[in-house]
Each structure stands twice: as structure tokens, then as C-alpha cells.
Amino acid sequence: MPTAQLPPVLKASVHDVRYLAGLLRGVNFVNKATVTVTDTGITITVEEARSLLATAFIFADIFDEFVYNAEKPSLENSSQASDSEDAEQENAAFEIPLGTLIECLNIFGTAGASASSSSSRARRWKRDDDDRGSENEDDNDGRRLGPNRGGDAGNTSIEQYFASGSEKRTGMRMSYAGSGYPLMLIIAEEADGPTTACEITTFDPEPHLELPFNANETELKIILKSSWLRDALSELDPSFEKLTFIGNPPPESAAATGAQTSARRKSAARSGALQPPMLRIQAVGGFGSIEMDYPNDREVLETFECAQRVCFSYRAVHVTRALRALQNSTKTSLRIDSSGLMSLQFLMPSPVPRSRPGTKSGTEAFIDFKILPLDDDL
């Protein structure tokens, strides 16, 4: 009897690839990337110099269609697999050249404009009839697949992957049959425009550096607008070799009495002491150094937690790798644990203003950077 054909491990589609391409560009500083697929979405992981690990978390809710079927292990492997290995079968992982994937998405030149961090830009990405209030909206608005979502996408028309309007957009349908098979892409500029089919060779993934962040030993935690960090890193000269992040505990609570506060200020004035900045970034290179201080201002540092002085240094090139992710993010979470491991998480605003009914994750993806500190000065 003929063997029944197994369903593909992954089927996914988007009607506009700009947001997806922007997420991929955020970690496109190493061409070799590991793609991990689960029922909650896709992660793209890259590593550099055994010191920097960057991951883009792309939730299933971001796609118009996302169907994941866990890959079945072979009989030989299943007989020898342990319980832990059986659990890992819930994830499908493969390695691809990330730059090739981005070039394929931009094959018509319409994926270059990444998602803007402003809400006005996000609204322009919506269909003109998004707010029409029709009860059939989820079936016809170009971002929903109606009753065929999660079913056989081969019976659906490609028109539903595109939105109406004069603005040209590139839609994409992706499929992955399983280990050893290529990543298949069907890319079309418009529903009635040219269509391109791409095959990207996949490879067995290599193990990555594991950098677990110890949240229980967080020494410094900051949430700030991404623009503040982006402007600072953009001004750095490439000749800088080392970046030092210095955190100081915030000033004493304003609950102190006026007399005590005045006495402290007079004492500080007599001694010439100044309150150190809550956050200082110090850049050092062969031609000099600069210091960038962040004031104790809620408009700059939305959240600041630091119990004692923190000072760790990192390779400047590793920190500035985050500039691509900063371009499209709205907020940044900066954390440093007791070992000096830095975690930078960038919230990437989604052009889709609402979540799909019944989904657990939100529509906003994020990119995570973990950077090991320097042991000694360069």
C-alpha cells in the first residue's frame, strides 16, 4: 500500500513582508542562522565570537496563516530516544543563510521599508476597510484566512494574502516539509502581479552558546525609549573598542523631610560632591574616550532598579550590533546580572493593531541580545 504523505512541518504566510523582513534584519549580522519552529511561532538565532547571542522571537499571531505539525522521528531514532529527546521533537530546527532569506523577501524591492515605530505608520499599513465593522471581517480583510486557517491552504486563492489599495506590497507563503528539505517560498508583488518561487537549502543546526540570564541576581534593570539608546550608539565612532555601562543607585526617596534634604544639599555643595548619574555609558578607544550620562528623568528612564553600583565592560562592536534592532523598536529593556551578562530586549511594534481571537501571544515581536562582559580591559 502507498505510504500516506505527511503534512509539511510548517506552513505560514503574510500579506506584507515588511514587518517580517524588519525583524530578520535586526539579527542579520551573521549570515548563518538557526530557525526553530514551534506551535507558538518562530525564533531566529545567530551567534558571534562565542560572546554574543541574538534571537528574534516571531510569534505565530504575526502571520496570517501559521500551521505547525511536529516532525515525526524515524523508527530507528524513536527506539533510541530518551524522554528529553522526545520532548525536543516538539520543535523543528534547521539552519539557513539568513541573508539569502532576506534577499528573497525583497526580490521585488518592496520589503526594504521596515515597520515604523510610530503608530501613524502602523495605521497606514491597515486596509482602508479594517474598521468597517463587518461580521465577516476576519474572513475577507486580507489578514485572515477564514475557515481555511489551519486547514489545507492549497484550496485557497492567493488574493486573500494581499490587501487592497494603491500601495504595492509583497506577500509571501512559506513551507518546510521537514529535515533535509529546503525552505520553500512563494513571493508575489500583488495578487495579479508576478510570482517568484524560491528554494533555500537548509542544514542541520549546530549547537549555540547557552547564555541563561539569572533574573534572581539582576543587578541593574532599566526600561527606556529605544530612541535614547539608539542616538547614543549611533554617535559612537567605529574606533571605540570598549563600552562600559555604569549604574548607580537612584537618589534617596523624596519622602525625606525638607530640612534633611536641604542639609544634604548644603553638605554636598560644601564638599563639592555631585550626585553621580544613574546610568553612564563610557566609550574607550585608541584615540580617546567619551561619556554619555542619562539623567534621573522619567521621560528618559521609565524604569530604573539598581541597589548598588554596577560597572561592566563589553566589546563595543557587540553592543553596536543592536543598532539594526533599535531602528524599529519602541522600548528597550536593559538588564545586567551579577556575572555581568547583559540582556537587551527590544520591543518591535506590530503594524497589525489587534490580536487574533483565541491566540495566547500578542502581535508584537521582540528581539533579544545577550552579551558576555570583558574579563580584562582591551
C-alpha positions in Angstrom: 0.0 0.0 0.0 1.3 3.5 -0.8 2.6 5.5 2.2 0.4 8.4 3.2 2.1 11.7 2.6 2.9 13.5 5.8 1.8 17.2 6.1 4.5 19.8 6.0 6.1 20.7 9.2 5.4 24.4 8.6 3.0 26.4 6.5 3.0 30.2 7.1 2.0 33.3 5.1 1.9 37.1 5.4 0.3 39.6 3.1 3.0 42.2 3.7 6.6 41.0 4.3 8.0 44.4 5.5 7.5 43.7 9.2 8.9 40.2 9.0 11.9 41.4 7.0 12.5 44.2 9.6 12.6 41.6 12.3 15.1 39.4 10.3 17.3 42.4 9.6 17.5 43.0 13.4 19.7 39.9 13.7 21.3 39.9 10.3 24.9 40.5 11.3 25.9 36.8 11.0 24.7 35.0 7.9 24.3 31.6 9.4 21.1 31.5 11.4 19.2 28.7 13.2 15.5 28.7 12.7 13.4 27.0 15.4 9.7 26.3 14.8 7.1 25.6 17.5 3.4 25.9 17.7 3.8 29.3 19.2 5.9 30.8 16.4 9.4 31.0 15.0 12.7 32.0 16.5 15.8 33.1 14.5 19.1 32.8 16.4 22.6 33.9 15.5 25.8 33.9 17.4 29.1 35.8 17.1 32.5 35.1 18.7 31.1 32.9 21.4 30.2 36.2 23.2 27.0 37.5 21.6 23.7 35.6 21.1 20.8 37.3 19.4 17.3 35.9 18.9 14.3 37.3 17.1 11.1 36.0 18.5 8.4 36.0 15.9 5.0 34.8 17.3 2.6 32.8 15.3 0.0 35.6 15.7 2.1 37.8 13.4 1.4 35.6 10.4 -1.8 35.5 8.5 -1.6 31.7 8.4 0.6 29.6 10.7 0.2 25.8 10.7 2.8 23.7 12.5 3.0 19.9 12.5 5.6 18.4 14.8 8.1 16.4 12.7 7.8 12.6 13.3 11.0 10.9 14.3 12.2 7.9 12.4 11.6 4.4 13.8 15.4 4.0 14.5 15.6 7.3 16.3 12.4 6.9 18.2 13.5 3.5 19.6 16.7 5.1 21.0 15.3 8.4 22.0 15.2 9.4 25.7 12.4 11.3 27.3 14.2 14.6 26.9 14.9 13.9 23.3 11.2 13.1 22.8 10.3 16.5 24.3 12.7 18.2 21.8 10.8 16.6 18.9 8.1 19.2 19.6 10.5 21.7 18.0 11.7 21.7 14.4 15.1 23.3 13.9 17.2 23.9 10.8 19.9 26.3 9.7 19.7 28.7 6.7 21.7 31.6 5.2 19.8 34.5 6.7 20.9 37.0 4.1 19.5 34.8 1.4 16.1 34.7 3.0 16.0 38.5 3.4 17.1 38.9 -0.3 14.3 36.6 -1.3 11.7 38.6 0.6 13.0 41.8 -1.0 13.1 40.3 -4.5 10.6 42.9 -5.8 12.3 45.7 -3.9 9.2 46.4 -1.7 10.5 44.8 1.6 13.1 47.5 2.2 10.8 49.8 4.1 10.7 48.2 7.6 8.0 48.8 10.1 8.0 52.2 11.6 7.9 52.7 15.3 5.2 55.3 15.0 1.5 54.4 15.3 0.6 56.6 12.4 2.8 54.5 10.1 1.2 51.3 11.5 -2.2 52.7 10.7 -1.2 53.3 7.1 -0.4 49.6 6.8 -4.1 48.8 7.6 -6.6 48.1 4.9 -8.9 51.0 4.2 -11.9 48.9 5.3 -10.3 47.5 8.5 -12.8 49.3 10.8 -15.9 48.7 8.7 -17.3 46.5 11.5 -18.5 43.7 9.3 -19.0 40.4 11.0 -17.2 38.7 8.1 -14.2 41.0 8.6 -11.9 38.2 9.7 -12.7 36.2 6.6 -12.2 38.9 4.0 -9.8 41.6 5.2 -6.6 40.1 3.7 -5.0 39.3 7.0 -7.3 36.4 7.9 -7.8 33.1 6.2 -11.3 32.5 7.5 -12.5 28.9 7.7 -9.4 27.7 5.8 -7.0 28.9 8.5 -5.1 25.9 9.8 -6.6 23.7 7.1 -5.5 23.0 3.6 -4.0 26.2 2.2 -3.8 24.7 -1.3 -7.5 25.3 -1.8 -7.4 29.0 -1.0 -6.8 31.8 -3.5 -3.7 33.9 -3.3 -5.8 37.1 -3.5 -6.6 36.8 0.2 -3.0 37.3 1.1 -3.0 40.8 -0.2 -4.7 44.0 0.9 -6.5 46.4 -1.4 -5.2 49.9 -2.1 -2.6 51.6 -4.3 0.4 50.8 -2.1 2.4 47.9 -3.5 3.1 45.1 -1.1 4.9 41.8 -1.3 3.1 38.8 0.0 4.8 35.5 1.0 3.8 31.9 1.6 6.4 29.7 3.3 6.5 25.9 3.7 9.0 23.5 5.2 8.5 19.8 4.6 10.9 18.6 7.3 14.5 17.6 7.9 16.6 17.5 4.7 14.1 19.5 2.7 14.5 23.1 1.5 12.6 26.1 2.8 10.1 26.9 0.1 8.9 30.5 -0.6 6.2 31.8 -2.9 6.5 35.5 -3.2 4.2 37.8 -5.2 4.2 41.6 -5.5 0.4 41.8 -6.0 -2.3 39.2 -6.3 -2.4 39.6 -10.0 1.3 40.5 -10.4 4.5 38.5 -10.9 5.1 35.5 -8.7 8.5 34.0 -7.7 9.2 30.6 -6.2 12.4 30.3 -4.1 14.1 27.3 -2.6 16.6 27.9 0.2 18.8 25.0 1.2 18.5 24.0 4.9 21.2 22.4 7.0 21.3 20.6 10.3 21.6 23.1 13.1 24.8 23.4 15.2 24.5 23.9 18.9 24.6 27.5 20.1 26.2 29.1 23.1 23.8 29.0 26.1 23.6 32.2 28.0 20.8 31.9 30.6 20.1 35.2 32.3 19.7 34.9 36.0 16.7 37.1 36.8 17.1 36.4 40.5 20.5 38.1 40.5 19.7 41.1 38.4 22.0 44.0 39.4 20.7 46.6 37.0 17.3 46.8 35.3 16.3 49.7 33.0 13.4 50.3 30.6 13.9 53.3 28.3 12.7 54.5 25.0 14.8 52.9 22.3 15.5 56.3 20.7 17.6 57.4 23.6 19.9 54.3 23.3 19.8 54.4 19.5 21.0 58.0 19.4 23.8 57.3 21.8 25.1 54.2 20.0 24.8 55.9 16.6 27.2 58.7 17.7 30.0 56.2 18.5 33.0 56.1 16.3 34.0 52.7 14.9 37.4 53.2 16.5 35.9 52.7 20.0 36.8 49.2 21.3 35.1 49.0 24.7 31.8 50.2 26.2 31.4 50.4 29.9 27.9 50.5 31.5 27.8 52.1 34.9 24.7 52.1 37.1 24.3 53.9 40.4 21.5 53.6 42.9 18.9 56.4 42.5 18.8 59.3 44.8 17.1 58.9 48.2 13.3 59.0 48.2 11.7 62.3 48.1 9.8 61.3 51.2 12.6 62.7 53.3 11.8 65.9 55.2 12.6 69.3 53.6 15.1 70.1 56.4 17.0 66.8 55.9 17.1 67.3 52.1 18.3 70.9 52.4 21.0 69.8 54.9 22.2 67.1 52.5 22.3 69.6 49.6 24.4 72.1 51.6 26.8 69.4 52.7 27.2 68.2 49.2 27.8 71.8 48.0 30.5 72.4 50.6 32.3 69.2 49.7 32.0 69.8 46.0 30.3 66.3 45.6 27.9 65.8 42.7 25.2 63.2 42.5 26.5 60.5 40.1 24.3 59.8 37.0 22.0 56.8 37.4 23.3 55.5 34.1 26.5 56.2 32.3 27.9 54.7 29.1 31.6 55.2 28.7 33.3 54.5 25.3 37.0 53.9 25.2 39.2 53.6 22.1 42.7 54.2 20.9 42.0 57.9 20.2 40.3 58.8 23.5 37.1 58.3 25.3 33.6 59.8 25.8 30.9 59.6 28.4 27.2 59.7 28.0 25.1 60.3 31.0 21.4 59.6 31.4 19.5 61.9 33.8 17.2 60.9 36.6 14.1 61.7 34.4 11.1 59.5 34.0 10.8 60.6 30.4 14.3 59.1 29.7 14.5 56.2 32.1 10.9 54.8 32.6 12.1 52.1 35.0 15.3 52.1 36.9 16.3 49.4 39.5 19.8 49.4 41.0 20.6 48.5 44.6 24.3 49.1 44.4 26.9 50.4 41.9 27.3 48.3 38.8 30.1 48.5 36.3 30.8 46.1 33.5 32.6 46.5 30.1 31.7 44.9 26.8 33.2 44.9 23.3 31.8 47.9 21.5 31.2 46.1 18.3 28.9 43.6 20.1 26.8 46.3 21.6 26.5 48.3 18.3 25.2 45.1 16.6 21.9 46.0 18.2 21.6 49.2 16.1 19.5 47.5 13.4 17.1 46.2 16.0 16.9 49.6 17.7 15.9 51.3 14.4 12.4 49.7 14.5 11.9 49.2 18.3 9.9 51.4 20.6 11.2 50.4 24.0 14.4 48.7 25.3 14.9 46.6 28.4 18.5 46.6 29.6 19.4 44.2 32.4 22.7 43.1 33.8 23.1 40.2 36.3 25.7 39.6 38.9 28.0 37.9 36.5 27.9 40.8 34.1 25.8 39.1 31.4 23.8 41.9 29.6 20.4 41.3 28.3 19.0 43.8 25.8 15.4 43.2 24.7 13.8 45.4 22.0 10.0 45.6 21.6 9.2 45.6 17.9 5.8 47.3 17.3 3.5 45.4 15.0 1.6 47.0 12.1 -1.4 44.8 13.0 -3.4 46.7 15.6 -5.2 43.8 17.2 -4.6 40.2 18.1 -6.3 37.2 16.6 -9.1 35.8 18.7 -8.1 32.7 20.7 -4.3 33.3 20.5 -2.1 33.3 23.6 0.7 35.5 22.4 0.4 39.1 21.3 1.2 40.5 17.9 4.3 42.4 19.0 7.5 40.5 18.4 10.8 41.3 20.2 14.5 40.8 19.7 16.8 39.7 22.5 20.6 40.2 22.7 22.7 38.6 25.3 26.3 39.8 25.6 29.1 38.5 27.8 31.3 41.1 29.6 35.0 41.5 29.1 37.3 39.8 31.6 40.0 42.4 31.3 40.5 45.7 29.6 41.4 45.6 25.9 
